[in-house]
Amino acid sequence: MNKWTRWEDWVAVVVGLVAAVAALFIPPMGASMPWMLIVGVLLIVAGVINLAMPGMVAMEYVQLALGAVLFVAPWLGGFARMDSTAAWICWIGGAVAVIVAALAIRPAMHMHDRSLPH
């Protein structure tokens, strides 16, 4: 597997970018701005690390955990209302991040296993 080619990690980077940028432009509700900004930036960082160093299984789990945190952020930050754009961005983005990270774990494990000497 080549560096910078895994679509799952690119999707995670885009989700993080959308969350972080949306935090700056959407009117804040509760603690939506810090939650979306911090988790979004961390998701970008995890995605870039996974893109640069494919086969790091632990980082795939970190990416999955960050997606889960983004999903629950509206409840933790007090902005979980059905008419909240910030909440919907977190719920959809978090679900997408969790799904793509889960899809990327198995290929990362195979790549990690192939890189170990037997």
N, C-alpha and C positions, 0 to 999 in steps of 0.2 A: 504494500500500500504506500503510495507516494505522499509526500508532505503537501499540504495545502489543497488536497483534492477531495476530502471527505465531505459530502453534501450535508451530512447530519451536523457536523461542527459549524459549517457555514450558516445553517438555519439557526443554530443556537446563538451565533454571533449577531445575526439579524434580529432575533428576538430580544437580546440584550440591548441592542442599539435602539430598537423601537421603544422599549420600556424606558431607557435613560433619556431619550430625546422627548418622549411624550411627557415625562415628568416635568420638563422645562416649559412646555407649552400648554398643558392642560391645567385649568384652575385647580389648585390643591384642595383636597378634602381630607380632613384628618391629617394623618402623617403620610399621605400618598407620595409626596415629593421625595423625601429621603428614602423610603422603602423602594420605590421604583428606580431611583437614581443609583443607589448603592447596589442593589441586587442586579440591576441591568449592567452596570460596569463590571461587576464580578462575573457575570455570565459571559460578557465579551472577553474578559481575560481568560476564563476557563476554555472558551471556544478557540481562542487564538493559540493557547498552549496545546490544545488537542490537535489543532491543525499543524502546528510546527513540529510536534513530537508525537506522531500517531503511535498507538500501541501502549500508551500510558493508561492502563485500566483504571487506576485510582482517580485520575482526572475526569474520566467519564462518569464515575460515581459522584464526584464533586459537582459536575455539570448537572447531573440528575437531581442532586439535592438542592442546588440553586434554583432549578426549575420548580421544585416543590415549594421552596420558600417563596418564590414569586407568586405561585398559585394561592398560597395562604396569606400573603401580605395584606390583602384588603381586610381580613378579619383581625390580623395582628395590629394593623395601623389605623383601624377604626374608619375605613372608608368603603365598607362592603354594603353598598346600596345598589339596587338594581338599576338606578338611573345614573350611576357613576361611571363615566368613561374610563377613569383610572382603574376602577375595579375590573371592568371587562377586559382591559388591556392586560392586566395581571392574570386574570383567570385564563384567558385564551393563550397568552404568551407562555404562562407557566405550564399549561397542559402540553403545548407544542414542544417546549423545551424538555419536559419529562419524557415524552414519547420519542423524540429523536435521540436523546441520550440513551434511553433503553435500547433503541435499535442499534446504537453504536457500540454498546458494551461487548457484544459477542465478537464482532470483527476485531475489536481492539485486543480481546483475549487471544484470538488466533494469531494476530500479528505479534503479540508479546511472546507467545509460546514459540513461534518460529524464530524469534531473535535470540532465544536462549540456546546455548550450546548443549548438546545431548551427550 
